[in-house]
Amino acid sequence: MTESGANKKHSFTISTQYRDNLYLGMNINSYNSEFKRTDYLRENNYGVGSDFIETEFENELSTLADGFSIQLGAIYKPSPNIRLGLSYQSPTWYRIQEELVQYVATYREDSSDEVDPQIINLYEYNVKTPSKLSTGLAYIFGRKGLISFEYNLVNFQNIEFDTQQGNDDYINLNKEIKSTLKKAATYRIGGEYRIEELSLRGGYFSHQNLNKTTPDFSKGYSLGIGYDFGGSNLSATFLKQKSERTELIYQKGLDDPIDLKNDQVQIVVTYSLKL
């Protein structure tokens, strides 16, 4: 399997301030996405006595999407040391165009069969992603540092495909989404403590399972250290993340799920100049 593509986002931002303790903002976003995924399957381990030597199957899917969304946010300071935040991200409404090309071939001892119609199957539909509600709390220890907590909630049951044309496939897909997905929360807690020019940082995050019956979660923590030289900064971060999810190899036909587990460790060193 190979995947390639890009996401582009353009935002128009409006913000305002009320006195010295309330800040309000709004974003209007437009999106443009382009992706290509190619799945290639090759089998050649046939039993003794079989006429078949090898089978090949290729599935190539290209996707173009345009969409828009709105974001609203507020930060309130009840005291000089406390920050309260609340934000809402609307659903993103996408108009999607897809092109699908398939190829299959079988090879035997004395012949071969190939199906390569070179026909592009076109699909057009609308999709709505779920909205997201976020809240956060931060406490600032003067010039010494801070500690913060963030909570995000996304209801994945609100994903919806366009059914205005009465397409049975989309109607059934919407029913499947509501029966298999659920609300999922993400927790993040982190802090930084400064000792003159030296900064010590740490954080933890946990993303809850969004599927009702299969594992699909991630969690991890990070540790960091930084030093301010005045005109530049040097930072080093250690990140450890664990994730599990279940994925289908193909959407139709060979649809047996596979369990994917990933333990990832990253060490990032950055040096920045102040201009």
Residue frames relative to the residue before (quaternion, step in Angstrom):
aa qw qx qy qz dx dy dz
M 1.0000 0.0000 0.0000 0.0000 0.00 0.00 0.00
T 0.0227 -0.7786 0.6272 0.0047 3.57 -0.97 0.88
E 0.0778 -0.7888 0.6094 0.0171 3.56 -1.07 0.80
S 0.0798 0.7733 -0.6263 0.0575 3.55 -1.11 0.73
G 0.3239 0.7528 -0.5345 0.2067 3.57 -1.18 0.45
A 0.2463 -0.7586 0.5860 0.1433 3.54 -1.32 -0.15
N 0.2254 -0.7309 0.6289 0.1391 3.53 -1.29 0.60
K 0.0824 -0.7808 0.6183 0.0367 3.58 -0.97 0.88
K 0.0445 -0.7990 0.5994 -0.0174 3.56 -0.99 0.89
H 0.0640 -0.7685 0.6362 0.0218 3.57 -1.01 0.92
S 0.1002 -0.8216 0.5612 -0.0004 3.56 -0.85 1.04
F 0.1773 -0.7208 0.6608 0.1110 3.52 -1.26 0.71
T 0.1187 -0.8448 0.5218 -0.0062 3.58 -0.53 1.23
I 0.0561 -0.7536 0.6546 0.0218 3.53 -1.12 0.86
S 0.0581 0.7995 -0.5954 0.0541 3.60 -0.91 0.89
T 0.0377 -0.7845 0.6190 0.0088 3.53 -1.25 0.53
Q 0.2532 -0.7595 0.5842 0.1334 3.55 -1.29 0.36
Y 0.1594 -0.7650 0.6177 0.0878 3.56 -1.03 0.87
R 0.8093 -0.0968 -0.0215 0.5790 3.54 -0.48 1.31
D 0.6853 -0.4837 0.3384 0.4266 3.59 -0.99 -0.78
N 0.7333 0.4472 -0.2392 0.4529 3.59 1.19 0.16
L 0.7405 0.3270 -0.2350 0.5381 3.63 1.20 0.08
Y 0.0424 -0.7919 0.6082 -0.0350 3.55 -0.81 1.12
L 0.0845 -0.8036 0.5891 -0.0011 3.56 -0.87 1.03
G 0.0283 0.8134 -0.5797 0.0404 3.56 -1.07 0.72
M 0.0813 -0.7789 0.6201 0.0472 3.55 -1.27 0.49
N 0.1394 -0.7637 0.6269 0.0661 3.55 -1.12 0.86
I 0.1231 -0.7265 0.6691 0.0966 3.55 -1.16 0.74
N 0.0965 -0.8485 0.5199 -0.0210 3.56 -0.46 1.26
S 0.1059 -0.7447 0.6527 0.0907 3.53 -1.20 0.64
Y 0.1856 -0.8021 0.5652 0.0514 3.58 -1.04 0.85
N 0.0144 -0.7544 0.6557 0.0272 3.50 -1.27 0.58
S 0.0121 -0.8181 0.5724 -0.0533 3.58 -0.66 1.13
E 0.0105 -0.7721 0.6353 -0.0097 3.52 -1.19 0.69
F 0.0869 0.8096 -0.5696 0.1122 3.57 -0.60 1.19
K 0.0943 -0.7644 0.6351 0.0586 3.50 -1.28 0.54
R 0.0270 -0.7882 0.6145 -0.0208 3.57 -0.92 1.01
T 0.0756 -0.7876 0.6114 0.0104 3.54 -0.90 1.02
D 0.1153 -0.7734 0.6222 0.0360 3.57 -0.79 1.10
Y 0.0281 -0.8014 0.5967 -0.0322 3.56 -0.78 1.07
L 0.0552 -0.7955 0.6032 -0.0171 3.56 -0.80 1.11
R 0.0065 -0.7898 0.6123 -0.0355 3.56 -0.91 0.99
E 0.0373 -0.7932 0.6075 -0.0188 3.57 -0.82 1.04
N 0.0756 0.8093 -0.5788 0.0660 3.58 -0.96 0.87
N 0.5618 0.6083 -0.3805 0.4117 3.58 1.25 0.24
Y 0.1531 0.8113 -0.5443 0.1489 3.57 0.56 1.18
G 0.5966 -0.6173 0.3937 0.3285 3.55 -1.18 0.66
V 0.6635 -0.4891 0.3894 0.4110 3.53 -1.35 0.28
G 0.7702 0.3251 -0.2608 0.4827 3.56 -0.90 0.94
S 0.5560 0.5993 -0.4014 0.4130 3.60 1.23 -0.17
D 0.4540 -0.6838 0.5064 0.2643 3.56 -1.10 0.76
F 0.6292 0.5647 -0.3344 0.4165 3.58 1.17 -0.49
I 0.2562 -0.7544 0.5898 0.1314 3.54 -1.11 0.83
E 0.8111 -0.0888 0.1328 0.5627 3.56 0.84 -0.99
T 0.1105 -0.7613 0.6351 0.0703 3.55 -1.24 0.62
E 0.0908 -0.7867 0.6099 0.0282 3.56 -1.04 0.88
F 0.0183 0.7745 -0.6323 0.0117 3.55 -1.12 0.75
E 0.0366 -0.7953 0.6050 -0.0128 3.57 -0.95 0.95
N 0.0700 -0.7772 0.6254 -0.0045 3.53 -0.99 0.98
E 0.0201 -0.8167 0.5756 -0.0355 3.62 -0.52 1.18
L 0.0354 -0.8117 0.5811 -0.0470 3.55 -0.64 1.20
S 0.0801 -0.7781 0.6227 0.0182 3.58 -0.84 1.07
T 0.1006 -0.8154 0.5701 -0.0028 3.56 -0.90 1.01
L 0.0573 -0.7546 0.6534 0.0201 3.55 -1.05 0.94
A 0.0280 0.8178 -0.5709 0.0668 3.59 -0.84 0.95
D 0.0768 -0.7498 0.6559 0.0408 3.54 -1.20 0.78
G 0.1069 0.8178 -0.5575 0.0949 3.58 -0.94 0.82
F 0.1670 -0.7672 0.6055 0.1300 3.54 -1.35 0.00
S 0.0170 -0.7834 0.6212 -0.0060 3.56 -1.28 0.49
I 0.2903 -0.7274 0.5964 0.1757 3.55 -1.38 0.22
Q 0.1095 -0.7763 0.6182 0.0568 3.57 -1.11 0.77
L 0.0918 -0.7746 0.6253 0.0249 3.55 -1.05 0.89
G 0.0544 0.8212 -0.5645 0.0634 3.57 -0.94 0.83
A 0.0653 -0.7817 0.6197 0.0251 3.53 -1.26 0.54
I 0.1005 -0.7539 0.6466 0.0581 3.55 -1.17 0.73
Y 0.0785 -0.7998 0.5951 -0.0029 3.56 -0.83 1.07
K 0.1592 -0.7839 0.5964 0.0674 3.56 -0.96 0.95
P 0.1810 -0.8080 0.5509 0.1046 3.63 -0.15 1.21
S 0.7741 0.0399 -0.0325 0.6310 3.58 1.27 -0.43
P 0.6815 -0.5036 0.3156 0.4270 3.63 -1.15 0.32
N 0.7388 0.4337 -0.2316 0.4610 3.62 1.11 -0.56
I 0.7213 0.4270 -0.2351 0.4921 3.63 1.18 -0.31
R 0.0779 -0.7675 0.6357 0.0265 3.56 -1.05 0.87
L 0.0849 -0.7699 0.6318 0.0301 3.55 -0.95 0.97
G 0.0572 -0.8252 0.5619 -0.0022 3.57 -0.80 0.99
L 0.0065 -0.7733 0.6339 -0.0133 3.54 -1.16 0.70
S 0.0666 0.8022 -0.5894 0.0682 3.58 -0.86 0.93
Y 0.1467 -0.7618 0.6261 0.0777 3.52 -1.25 0.59
Q 0.1154 -0.7697 0.6261 0.0476 3.54 -0.92 0.99
S 0.3863 -0.7442 0.4991 0.2187 3.55 -0.58 1.16
P 0.6282 -0.4629 0.4177 0.4654 3.59 -1.24 0.06
T 0.3371 -0.6806 0.6000 0.2513 3.53 -1.28 0.41
W 0.2160 -0.7801 0.5786 0.1003 3.55 -0.73 1.11
Y 0.0922 -0.8225 0.5612 -0.0075 3.56 -0.56 1.23
R 0.1826 -0.6934 0.6816 0.1460 3.49 -1.34 0.60
I 0.0811 -0.8492 0.5208 -0.0335 3.57 -0.42 1.26
Q 0.0904 -0.7529 0.6504 0.0434 3.53 -1.16 0.82
E 0.0497 -0.8137 0.5791 -0.0087 3.56 -0.83 1.00
E 0.1443 -0.7590 0.6299 0.0786 3.54 -1.20 0.71
L 0.0813 -0.8133 0.5760 -0.0094 3.57 -0.78 1.09
V 0.0162 -0.7724 0.6343 -0.0280 3.56 -0.95 1.01
Q 0.0663 -0.8133 0.5781 0.0016 3.59 -0.90 0.96
Y 0.0650 -0.7782 0.6247 0.0017 3.52 -1.25 0.62
V 0.0448 0.7860 -0.6152 0.0408 3.60 -1.00 0.83
A 0.0299 0.7913 -0.6085 0.0518 3.57 -1.06 0.79
T 0.1094 -0.7651 0.6312 0.0648 3.57 -1.18 0.71
Y 0.1735 -0.7901 0.5847 0.0614 3.53 -1.05 0.84
R 0.1112 -0.7834 0.6106 0.0333 3.54 -0.94 1.01
E 0.7498 -0.4020 0.2714 0.4501 3.56 -1.30 0.03
D 0.8314 0.1982 -0.0644 0.5152 3.57 0.89 -0.94
S 0.7996 0.1616 -0.0962 0.5703 3.63 1.19 0.03
S 0.1927 -0.7586 0.6074 0.1358 3.54 -1.35 0.01
D 0.1970 -0.7462 0.6240 0.1225 3.54 -1.26 0.53
E 0.0280 -0.8064 0.5895 -0.0364 3.53 -0.87 1.00
V 0.0913 -0.7656 0.6359 0.0353 3.54 -0.97 0.97
D 0.1980 0.7638 -0.5792 0.2046 3.55 -0.30 1.33
P 0.0765 -0.8613 0.5007 0.0403 3.61 0.42 1.20
Q 0.2382 -0.7950 0.5195 0.2033 3.60 1.26 -0.43
I 0.4058 0.6701 -0.4894 0.3830 3.53 1.03 0.97
I 0.2770 -0.7541 0.5764 0.1494 3.57 -0.89 0.97
N 0.2185 -0.7665 0.5946 0.1062 3.57 -0.68 1.15
L 0.1867 -0.8085 0.5546 0.0618 3.58 -0.69 1.13
Y 0.0253 -0.7794 0.6260 -0.0108 3.56 -1.04 0.88
E 0.0217 -0.7812 0.6238 -0.0093 3.58 -0.99 0.90
Y 0.1965 0.7731 -0.5805 0.1634 3.58 -0.87 0.96
N 0.3958 -0.6777 0.5623 0.2604 3.54 -1.36 0.20
V 0.0371 -0.7887 0.6133 0.0224 3.56 -1.13 0.62
K 0.2024 -0.7654 0.6030 0.0976 3.55 -1.13 0.79
T 0.2889 -0.7538 0.5670 0.1637 3.58 -0.78 1.05
P 0.5880 -0.5841 0.4021 0.3892 3.64 -1.14 0.33
S 0.4830 -0.6248 0.5239 0.3191 3.54 -1.26 0.43
K 0.2404 -0.7670 0.5791 0.1362 3.57 -1.28 0.33
L 0.1523 -0.7671 0.6199 0.0640 3.54 -0.99 0.94
S 0.0324 -0.8135 0.5797 -0.0329 3.57 -0.78 1.06
T 0.0093 -0.7708 0.6370 0.0103 3.51 -1.18 0.69
G 0.0392 -0.8212 0.5690 -0.0151 3.55 -1.09 0.65
L 0.1428 -0.7614 0.6287 0.0680 3.52 -1.30 0.50
A 0.0025 0.7925 -0.6091 0.0290 3.56 -0.94 0.92
Y 0.1263 -0.7602 0.6329 0.0744 3.53 -1.12 0.77
I 0.2038 -0.8009 0.5596 0.0626 3.56 -0.74 1.13
F 0.2576 -0.7716 0.5680 0.1249 3.57 -0.79 1.08
G 0.7170 -0.4185 0.2537 0.4964 3.55 0.57 1.12
R 0.7730 -0.2711 0.2383 0.5218 3.57 -0.73 -1.09
K 0.5327 0.6681 -0.3843 0.3495 3.59 1.30 -0.06
G 0.7424 -0.3580 0.2562 0.5050 3.62 1.03 -0.59
L 0.2855 -0.7431 0.5774 0.1813 3.53 -1.28 -0.33
I 0.1571 -0.7275 0.6532 0.1393 3.51 -1.42 0.22
S 0.0541 -0.8247 0.5624 -0.0230 3.58 -0.88 0.94
F 0.1327 -0.7606 0.6314 0.0720 3.53 -1.28 0.56
E 0.0479 -0.8000 0.5980 -0.0091 3.59 -0.97 0.91
Y 0.0763 -0.7848 0.6150 0.0094 3.55 -1.04 0.88
N 0.0538 -0.7894 0.6115 -0.0071 3.58 -0.82 1.09
L 0.0801 -0.7884 0.6092 0.0290 3.57 -1.04 0.80
V 0.0105 -0.7843 0.6186 -0.0462 3.56 -0.84 1.10
N 0.2186 -0.7600 0.5998 0.1222 3.57 -0.87 0.99
F 0.2244 -0.8217 0.5125 0.1085 3.58 -0.13 1.30
Q 0.5192 0.6265 -0.4204 0.4014 3.61 1.24 -0.14
N 0.6316 0.5543 -0.3287 0.4310 3.59 1.23 -0.37
I 0.4136 0.6641 -0.5016 0.3693 3.61 1.22 0.16
E 0.0375 0.8248 -0.5577 0.0850 3.57 -0.77 1.00
F 0.2434 -0.7461 0.6063 0.1283 3.54 -1.05 0.90
D 0.6101 -0.5944 0.3914 0.3482 3.55 -1.13 0.77
T 0.0473 -0.8013 0.5964 0.0014 3.57 -0.88 1.00
Q 0.2968 0.7942 -0.4935 0.1941 3.60 1.20 0.37
Q 0.7061 0.4395 -0.2636 0.4887 3.58 1.11 -0.62
G 0.5031 -0.6797 0.4117 0.3398 3.59 1.25 0.12
N 0.2722 0.7798 -0.5187 0.2208 3.59 1.13 0.60
D 0.4177 -0.7376 0.4743 0.2378 3.58 -0.59 1.16
D 0.6121 0.5609 -0.3601 0.4255 3.60 1.04 -0.72
Y 0.6862 0.4671 -0.2865 0.4784 3.59 0.93 -0.88
I 0.6165 0.5405 -0.3459 0.4563 3.59 1.03 -0.74
N 0.6823 0.4699 -0.2825 0.4836 3.59 0.92 -0.91
L 0.6271 0.5362 -0.3386 0.4523 3.60 1.07 -0.72
N 0.6383 0.5145 -0.3264 0.4704 3.60 0.99 -0.77
K 0.6393 0.5127 -0.3230 0.4734 3.59 1.03 -0.76
E 0.6505 0.5162 -0.3169 0.4582 3.58 1.00 -0.82
I 0.6177 0.5470 -0.3388 0.4522 3.59 1.04 -0.79
K 0.6975 0.4772 -0.2756 0.4581 3.58 0.84 -0.94
S 0.7043 0.4623 -0.2723 0.4649 3.59 1.11 -0.62
T 0.7612 0.3818 -0.2062 0.4820 3.64 1.12 -0.50
L 0.7351 0.3782 -0.2336 0.5119 3.64 1.13 -0.53
K 0.1245 -0.7882 0.6001 0.0549 3.56 -1.27 0.35
K 0.6739 -0.4384 0.3774 0.4597 3.55 -1.30 -0.19
A 0.0488 -0.7907 0.6101 0.0115 3.56 -1.07 0.76
A 0.2047 -0.7870 0.5759 0.0843 3.53 -0.94 0.96
T 0.1851 -0.7474 0.6272 0.1170 3.53 -1.26 0.56
Y 0.1410 -0.7832 0.6032 0.0529 3.55 -0.87 1.03
R 0.0109 0.7775 -0.6287 0.0104 3.55 -1.06 0.81
I 0.0346 0.7717 -0.6344 0.0286 3.56 -0.98 0.87
G 0.1187 0.8062 -0.5666 0.1220 3.55 -0.88 0.90
G 0.0581 -0.8081 0.5859 0.0201 3.51 -1.25 0.32
E 0.1463 -0.7596 0.6267 0.0934 3.52 -1.33 0.33
Y 0.0647 -0.7843 0.6166 0.0200 3.55 -1.03 0.86
R 0.2108 -0.8049 0.5495 0.0752 3.55 -0.82 1.04
I 0.0828 -0.7453 0.6609 0.0299 3.52 -1.08 0.91
E 0.7666 -0.2447 0.0774 0.5886 3.51 0.13 1.39
E 0.8289 -0.1540 0.1060 0.5273 3.66 -0.56 -1.05
L 0.6126 0.5570 -0.3406 0.4456 3.60 1.27 -0.18
S 0.1152 -0.7887 0.6026 0.0395 3.59 -0.99 0.94
L 0.1380 -0.7648 0.6268 0.0558 3.55 -1.01 0.95
R 0.0438 -0.8251 0.5625 -0.0305 3.58 -0.78 1.06
G 0.0603 0.7858 -0.6145 0.0361 3.54 -1.22 0.56
G 0.0521 0.8106 -0.5810 0.0526 3.57 -1.14 0.60
Y 0.1317 -0.7617 0.6304 0.0708 3.54 -1.32 0.41
F 0.0062 -0.7912 0.6115 0.0069 3.57 -1.09 0.71
S 0.0563 -0.7736 0.6309 0.0187 3.55 -1.26 0.56
H 0.1265 -0.7779 0.6143 0.0385 3.55 -0.84 1.09
Q 0.3682 -0.7729 0.4775 0.1975 3.56 -0.53 1.20
N 0.6398 -0.5312 0.4115 0.3731 3.52 -1.34 0.41
L 0.2277 -0.7922 0.5516 0.1278 3.61 -0.83 0.97
N 0.6418 0.4789 -0.3287 0.5007 3.61 1.28 -0.15
K 0.4966 -0.6813 0.4578 0.2823 3.55 -1.05 0.76
T 0.8186 0.2713 -0.1034 0.4956 3.59 0.99 -0.77
T 0.7651 0.3116 -0.1812 0.5335 3.64 1.14 -0.42
P 0.5451 -0.6311 0.4325 0.3428 3.61 -1.08 0.63
D 0.1655 0.7536 -0.6205 0.1405 3.53 -1.03 0.86
F 0.4069 0.7063 -0.4724 0.3352 3.57 0.38 1.22
S 0.0926 -0.7688 0.6274 0.0823 3.53 -1.34 0.22
K 0.0408 0.7778 -0.6259 0.0403 3.54 -1.18 0.63
G 0.1422 0.8039 -0.5675 0.1072 3.54 -1.15 0.44
Y 0.2306 -0.7543 0.5944 0.1566 3.53 -1.34 0.03
S 0.1805 -0.7756 0.5972 0.0953 3.54 -1.28 0.39
L 0.1112 -0.7533 0.6452 0.0620 3.54 -1.25 0.62
G 0.0271 0.8292 -0.5558 0.0525 3.55 -0.92 0.86
I 0.1117 -0.7610 0.6355 0.0680 3.50 -1.31 0.43
G 0.0029 -0.8087 0.5875 -0.0294 3.54 -1.04 0.79
Y 0.1416 -0.7767 0.6086 0.0793 3.53 -1.22 0.52
D 0.2657 -0.7668 0.5729 0.1151 3.53 -0.92 1.05
F 0.2007 -0.8029 0.5551 0.0828 3.56 -0.58 1.21
G 0.6320 -0.5057 0.3406 0.4785 3.58 1.28 0.04
G 0.8176 0.1382 -0.0538 0.5564 3.56 0.51 -1.15
S 0.7846 0.1641 -0.0986 0.5897 3.57 1.27 -0.07
N 0.2560 -0.7516 0.5905 0.1446 3.55 -1.35 0.31
L 0.1205 -0.7565 0.6383 0.0755 3.55 -1.16 0.74
S 0.0135 0.8141 -0.5770 0.0646 3.58 -0.74 1.10
A 0.0710 -0.7608 0.6435 0.0458 3.55 -1.22 0.64
T 0.0591 -0.8081 0.5857 -0.0208 3.57 -0.90 1.00
F 0.1696 -0.7473 0.6366 0.0869 3.54 -1.09 0.88
L 0.0230 -0.8053 0.5913 -0.0375 3.60 -0.75 1.11
K 0.0370 -0.7708 0.6360 -0.0003 3.57 -0.94 0.98
Q 0.0158 0.8134 -0.5758 0.0816 3.57 -0.71 1.13
K 0.1031 -0.7719 0.6260 0.0406 3.55 -1.08 0.83
S 0.0480 0.7992 -0.5961 0.0600 3.58 -0.91 0.91
E 0.0784 -0.7623 0.6409 0.0436 3.53 -1.28 0.59
R 0.1371 0.7776 -0.6067 0.0919 3.56 -1.08 0.75
T 0.3192 -0.7116 0.5924 0.2018 3.53 -1.33 0.40
E 0.0122 -0.8135 0.5789 -0.0537 3.57 -0.85 1.00
L 0.4101 -0.6888 0.5431 0.2500 3.55 -1.16 0.69
I 0.4812 -0.6505 0.4967 0.3139 3.60 -1.00 0.82
Y 0.7697 0.0042 0.0240 0.6380 3.57 1.01 -0.92
Q 0.5398 -0.6373 0.4476 0.3196 3.55 -1.16 0.61
K 0.7819 0.1532 -0.0759 0.5995 3.59 1.12 -0.61
G 0.7576 0.3601 -0.2645 0.4758 3.55 -1.20 0.50
L 0.8129 0.0135 0.0413 0.5807 3.58 -0.21 -1.30
D 0.1662 0.8409 -0.4881 0.1642 3.55 0.46 1.26
D 0.2983 0.7352 -0.5473 0.2662 3.60 1.09 0.64
P 0.3941 -0.7382 0.4884 0.2475 3.63 -0.76 0.95
I 0.2081 -0.7378 0.6263 0.1420 3.53 -1.26 0.52
D 0.3516 -0.7255 0.5566 0.2004 3.57 -1.10 0.77
L 0.1194 -0.8006 0.5868 0.0208 3.56 -0.75 1.12
K 0.0233 -0.7785 0.6270 -0.0152 3.55 -0.89 1.02
N 0.0412 -0.8133 0.5790 -0.0399 3.54 -0.90 0.97
D 0.0560 -0.7534 0.6551 0.0093 3.55 -0.85 1.08
Q 0.0247 -0.8375 0.5420 -0.0641 3.54 -0.40 1.26
V 0.0785 -0.7698 0.6329 0.0242 3.54 -1.05 0.89
Q 0.0244 -0.7977 0.6024 -0.0148 3.56 -0.86 0.98
I 0.0871 -0.7470 0.6564 0.0601 3.54 -1.15 0.75
V 0.0376 -0.8196 0.5699 -0.0457 3.55 -0.52 1.22
V 0.0699 -0.7748 0.6283 0.0086 3.55 -0.88 1.03
T 0.0102 -0.8081 0.5878 -0.0363 3.58 -0.77 1.04
Y 0.0930 -0.7546 0.6474 0.0523 3.52 -1.22 0.67
S 0.0193 -0.8237 0.5650 -0.0429 3.59 -0.63 1.12
L 0.3112 -0.7376 0.5769 0.1621 3.52 -1.21 0.72
K 0.3273 -0.7216 0.5780 0.1950 3.57 -1.07 0.74
L 0.1176 -0.8106 0.5730 0.0286 3.55 -0.61 1.17
